[in-house]
Amino acid sequence: MKDLKFEQKSSLSRLEAADQLSALAEALRHGGNVELRLGPGTMTLRVPDELRTEIEVEVGDGEIEMEIELKWPTAGSGAGAAS
């Protein structure tokens, strides 16, 4: 069972999507805490200097889907464990 799961779906213009990704990239670049605006609230996540990434692209049914996934251990869990 997940400790926490949040999912948000919305329609954005290309520029709005770029702004959202730029804000995330800038927060990652500065390190420490990443603050994400989610609907009417915000979520703050502590991001370590090293993390795992996965990029997935699927084409089919007249759509292109791109998922960008970032993963890192929670504080106090096996931070150095190989995957």
Beta strands, then each sheet from edge to edge (+ up, - down):
strand 1: 32-38
strand 2: 41-47
strand 3: 52-60
strand 4: 63-71
sheet 1: 1+ 2-
sheet 2: 3+ 4-
end
